[in-house]
Amino acid sequence: MGLALLAPDGVVAWAVRQWLWARHITVQFKEHFSARHLQEERYEEHDGNQALAEHTEVKPSGPMFLRQFHTLAEPFKEWFKAHFTEQPEDYTWTQTHSFFALMGGFMLYVDGEPYLTLSPDQLLFLIRAGSIDAPALTARQIRDRSKGNAISKGSIIIQGAWFILQLLSRVIYHLEITHIEVATLAFAVLNFISYAVWWNKPLDVQCPHPVHWKSAESNPEISFPRHMIGLSLVDSCLQAIGVDAMSPRKLRVPTFDSLHSIKLQPWESNVLAFAGLAVATIFGGINCIAWFYAFPTYQEQVLWRTSAITITCIPYLVFVVAFVLFRSRTRQRSSVRFTVFLRACFASYFTARILLLILMFTTLRNLSSDAYKVVSWTNLVPHL
């Protein structure tokens, strides 16, 4: 919540990165299941050919008009069967599965006890090795666990659209727009982007789906993140005296994804960088709309303008400096300098964001009469 208030453009960039990762994970799992399905079809080819040879198509008989009616009714039969007939469960791996795996949705159980929260690459590795069965979980079942659906997401989008429409109506009728409305507009626009890329992502799933260890080996050999390798050595010493300190870390899901095994294509990295810069420009640019607004004091006006320019320009400054430094030959010294520079930029960015959050409320103490007027027809538009 705090990060969404202080760095909403960073959250949107993170969402775009998750969407790109989910695309890669979906492709990897589909390729694996397609290869396995093709191999199974080869074993059943003989039986399938025999069944096809014995199959004879039953054509409708009777008068010509009845046969024509039967042909015309086929699409309606298919539609009725798809919507009103119970269909078999579809276990095809989808983007919803990939988002669920990124959230830590699959828990490995060994001897009936939770052992490890699996990352997508660990899950695929164990499936390929035959150590676990592929999760028997459909996208519909995952959506059923989610706390959000199309209705709740659509309601939020409609409410945001109504808010933007209400602001446009105030501009048309030359009514004053407050600073807090400008800041809220910036959040609303970024909210549309995050909902678009996270549309298939489950919301607030509390219980992971269990996958059970079936290999003959008693202890699974699974690669851990680098920061946990040193801790595992300490854990071995602690287990010798009866203290199990590593298990809670194995079951914990990281707040931010740490999947270094997924390598984006160059064009995808470029898209991610462009998306981050574009979102930063949109968010900072909307805050700059209040550049010529009336402020209670001159100092507050200067603080607002400086903060709006800071949050707009810092992402570009970081991108340019990173490009120049890492292109240079002295990368070791450049990396140290860039770390110091990056910390200074983060401090400046978050300071500017905090100032904007404070100013959007302090400027409410001195509003003109136009700020309290409402465009009546906007209340006729459905909203919450």
N, C-alpha and C positions, 0 to 999 in steps of 0.2 A: 504493500500500500504506500509506504513512504517513498519507495523507488519510483512508483508510478506518478507521484506528485512532483518529485524533484527532477526526474529524468524520463518523462514520458516518451521522448523521441528515442531514447536508448531502449526502452521496453519494446517499441515498435520494431526497431532494428533487430532485437533479439527474437521477436516473433517471426520476422522474415527469415532469419537464420534457421530457426526451428522448422519452418515450412520447407526450406531447401533441404535440410537434413531428412525430414520425413519423406521427401521425394526419393532420396537416395535409398533409404531403408526400405521403402515400398518396392522399388525396383529390385533390390537384392533378394528380398523374400519371394517376390513373384518369380524371379529367375530360378531360384532354388526349387520352388514348388512345381514350376512348369517342367523343369528337368526331371524331377521325380515322377511327375504324372506321365511324362513321355515314356519313361522307362517302364512304368507299370502297364502302359498301353501296349508296349511291345510284347510283354508276357501274355497279354490277353488278346493278342491280334488273331490268333487261330480261332479262339472261341467266338470272337466278335464276327469274324468272317462267316463262321458257320451259322451264327444267329441271323446275320443279314441275308444269307442265302435262303433261310427258311421263312423269312418275313415276306408276307404278301400284303400289299396295300388294299384295303377295303374301300371301294368306291361306292358312293351313294347310288342307289337304284331307284327306279320309279319314273314318273313322268319328267319331262324336260324342265318344267317350271319349278318342280321340287328340287331337282339337282342344282339349278341356278340359285335358288334360295339358300340351299346348303352352302354353296360357294360364297355367296355374299355375307352369310352369317358367321363365317370363320373368324374375321377380325374381332367381332363382338364376343365370340366365344373365348378367344385368347385374352381379351381385356377382362372379361368376367372371371376367367380362371386366375389371372394375375392379381386381381384386387379382392376377390371374395372367396377364393379357394385356398385352403391351407397349403403353403409351399414348404418344401424341404429347406432346412437351414443351410445358408450359404456361408461357408467357412473361408471364402476367398480373402486373402490378405489385402487390406485397404489402407488408405492413408490414416484412417481412424486408428487402426492397429498400430501404425508407426508412431503416431502421437502418444498413444497409450503406453507403448514401450519406452518412449523418451521420458514419460512421466514416472517411470519405475513401476509400471503396472503389472509386471510378471515377477513373481517371487519363487525362487527355487527352494523346494522342500527336500530334505534328506532324512530318511528314516522318520518321516512324519513331523519333522521339526523345521521351522523356517531357517534357511541357511544363508541366502544371499538374494538381494534385489538385483535382478539381471538387467544389464544394459542391452540395447538392441544387438550389438555385435556379439556379446556373450550368449544371448539367446539363440542367434543364428548358428554360432559355433557349436553349441551343444546339440542343436537339432541335426546339423550335418554329421556330427560324430555319433549320433544315435544314442546319446546319453539321456535324452528326454524326448518325449513325443511332442509333436507340433501342438500348440495350444488350441484346444477345441473351443474357440470363442469367436462369435460372429460380431460384425460391426453393430448389429442391432442390439446385442447384449451389452456391448460397451456403452452405447448411447443410453441404454436403460439405466446404467449406473451413474451416468453423468447428471449433474445438478442443473444443467442447462439444456434447452432444446430450441427448435426453430421458433417456437412461439415467444419464449423469453428473449432470445437474441433479436428476433424481429421487433419486439416491443421496444427494446432499447434503441434500435436503429430508427424506428419511427419517432421516438421521443427526441432523439438527436436531430432528425430532419425537421421536426416541428420547431425546435429551438433555433435552428439556422434560419428557417422561414420567418420566424418572429423577429429576428435581428434584421433581416432584409426588409421587412415591412417598416421597421423603425427608421431605417436609412431612407426609404422611399418617402416617408412622411416627415422627414427631417426632425426626428425625435432623438434625444440624447441617448447614447449608449454608454453604459458604465464600464469601468475598467475590469470589473469582475466578469462582466458579460464577454468582453474581448478575450480574457484568459480562458473562460469556459468554452468559447468557440474554438480556441486552439486545441483544447482537450477533446472536444467533440469530433473534430476532423481527424485527429490521430486515432480516436476510438473506432471510426469507420474502417481505417486501414487494418488495425489489429484484429477486428472482428472478421475481416475478409480473409486474412491469412490463417486465422485460428478457427475458422468456421467448423472444421471437422475435428477439432481437438476437444476431448471430453473435459468437463468442468468439475473440479473438486471431487474426484473419485477417491474414496477413503480406503477401500480394501483392495489389495492387489489380487490378481488371478494366480492361483497356485499351479506350478508345473513341478512334477515329481521326478526325482532322480531315479533312473532305472538301470544304470550301469552296474557292472559287477564290482567296480572299484568303490571302496568305502568312502574315500575322501575325494571330492571333485577337485580337479586341477584346472582352475580358471584364472585367467590373467586379471590382476587388479590394477587400478589406477596407480600412477607412480607415487603419489603422496601416501598411499597405503602400504607400500612395500616395506618402508622402514618401520612403520607401525606394526606390521606383521611379525617382525623380528622381536620387537618388544613384547608383543602379545604371546609369543612362544615362551618367553621367560616367565611371564606372568601366569600362564597356564600351568607351568611347572609347580607353582605354589597354590594353584586352585582358583586363580582369578581370571575370568573371561572378559577381557576389555574390548576385544575386537568385534564380537558379534553385533553389538548395537550399531557399529559403523558399517558393517556389511548390509544391514537392513535399512540403513538410512538412504534417502534419495537426495542427491545434491540439489541445492536451490537453483543453481545455474548448471546447464549441461556441460559436461566435461568429456565429450566424446571426441578425442583427438584422432581416432581411427577413421573418421569420415572426412575425406578430402573433397572439397568442392572443386569443380571445374574452374578454369580461369575465368570463363565468362560468368559463372555463377558468383565468384568472388567479386567480380566487377559490378554485377547487379546488386550484391549486398552492400558494397561501398557506395554505389550511386543511391541506393534506397536510403541508407543512413544519412547521407548528405542532403537528399531531397526532403526527408522528414524533418531534419534539423532546420532547413530553410523554411519549410512551411510553418513549423511551430514558432520559430523566432520571428518570422515575417508577420504572422498574425498578431503577435504581441506588439510589433512595431506599428500596427494600425492606430494604437492610442498615442502616437508620437505628438500629435497636435491637440490632444484632448486637454480639457481644463483640469488642473491639479490644485489641491488646496494650498500647496506651497511650491515655491520654485525648486527647493531641494528635492522634493518628491518627484517632480518632473525630470530632473537631471538623473536621479536614481533609476527611474523607470526606463528612460532612454538608454542609459549606459547598460543596464541589465539586459534589455532586449537586444541590443547590438552584440553584447557578449555571448549570449546563448546562441545567436545566429552565426557568429563568425568563428567561434572556438572550434567546432567540428571541422571546418575547412582548414583552419590553421594547423590542427593536429594532422590532418591528412597530408597537407603539403610538406610539413616538416618531416613526417615519417617517410614519405616518398624520397625526399632529398637525402636524409641521413642514411637510410638503408640502401641507397644506391651508391653511397660513398664506399671507399675501400677500407676505411678504418671502422669496421662494424662493431668491434668490441667497445671502443671508446664512444662510438655513436650510440650504442644501446644504453650505456650509463647516462649519457646526456639526455637521451630521449625519455628515459624513465623519470628523471628529475623534471623535465619539461612537461611530461604527461601529468605528473602529480600536481604541478602548478596550474595546469589547465583545468584539471578536475576540481581543484579548490576554487578557482575563479568561477567555473560554471555553476557549481552548487551554491556558491555565495550569491550569484546573480539570480538563481532560481528561488532561493529563500527570500531575497529582497522582493522579487515579483509577487510571491505568495503573500508577503506581508502588506505590500502596497495595494494589492487588489482589494483588501479589506479596509485599510486605513483611509482610502479615498472615498469610502462610502459616507464619511461623516459630513461631507459638504456637497450635496447634490442639488441640482436645479429642479425646478418644478416639472420640466419636460421629462426627467428621468422617471417620474411616477406615472406618466401617462401610458395608456395601453392601447394598442390597435385592436379594436373590438372584433374585427372579422377573423383574426387569428384564433380566437376561442372556438370558432366553428370547426376548425381542423381537429380531427381526433388526436388526442394526446393524453398523457397521464397527469 
